[in-house]
Amino acid sequence: MCLNKMLEGDRPRRGYLLNAALIILFMSYYFLPKVMWSINFMVPVMAGVLYIIFTLNFYGTEFKETATYLGLVFWIALLYFMLVDSGNYIKFLSRFHQVFMCFFPLYIFYTLVKRNNRREMILIFLAMTLMYCYVFALTLNELRVNPLACRDWFDAQELSNRNVGGYFYVYTAMALLPFMMYCRSKANKFLIKLLFLGMIVITFYFLIQAQYTLSLLIAVIVILIGITLNIKDRRVRIVLLTFVPIGVIIIPIVLNFAAANVESKQVALRLTELANFLSSGDSSGYNLSGRFMLYWSAFKAFLSSPILGNKFLGFDAHSSFLAVMARTGIGGAVAYFYLHIHSKKLVVKMLGSEKETVSYVPAYYALCILGWTNPIISAYLLNAVVWLYIPLGMYIISHHSKKALGTDSG
């Protein structure tokens, strides 16, 4: 029997269990590093396309939207094929895989909202949560032994085979902070509020241990955006903004104090570097100065050839957005930016309520900031969290909270 037939009508048990099992299987590729390293990169793409074909028959009204996304993904891969990769078909498939896997979770979220099966949603959400917590715990434990675990490119496969997360887990942690704040604000029990507060603290601890300089700064920015957007009273917002200059003075002091008291020299160096940048704009640290030079070089490369892009850059832009601009020119940049901007609009539309929209936007901003400052085109987990995990969690809480997570939908 066709999958779409099993999803229909008054047979929710068999339908939702089958669909949930398939989606959890898909998500294991995103959440479990060992799974991602164990299978050929084309397997999830082919499986994803087949899933779309089967379910599109059931959700036929959105065929045009889905075709547009697939067409843009193909277009970006084709531009790389023609302008950058010298007609290499393997690289074309790899480029298609990268962009496709970034936005496939959005399609899954759409199908789940359309079906609106509470049990199915909760089952998938809990499975993703367990996978994330499992890898998070293993990664944090590894960082205590190997402080460079999340930065170790040479032993990345060996670490992944033990389900130790790499840089993509660091990026994802930043995007999850606004969601944790949202869950804490919606919880109606003190212990649940305390639980989410503890999760926020542990996440910051993880970011410090991971030793990514900009990660802490981006995390703070995302938290501040979330707090500001959730304040409805304009006067309170103005008062909050008056404390920003004070924070600019205090934060470097706190960072220098922390740098003087941490055991890891690498962490201390990162904290000092960030404190100098915030206090005096000094980006001469070994990481920040080189990073800004790469950004500027990529932007100049784009300006030098905005139509045909650049086949030979001679450096890694260390920024997915700038790399697409510099490599594929305006044609690729417009398509890539459209996918991100339109995806955010679709998620907001599906979430519906203002509270969820306001709380979701900071997570989207985290992805955007990371996209401009880091390579996220292969950070599939980050995209799965922003386009599926976070909006699905918000949808469950706002529509099914009394039966689900001990939260208040009011």
Order of alpha helices (4+ residues) and beta strands (2+ residues): alpha-alpha-alpha-alpha-alpha-alpha-alpha-alpha-alpha-alpha-alpha-alpha-alpha-alpha-alpha-alpha-alpha-alpha-alpha
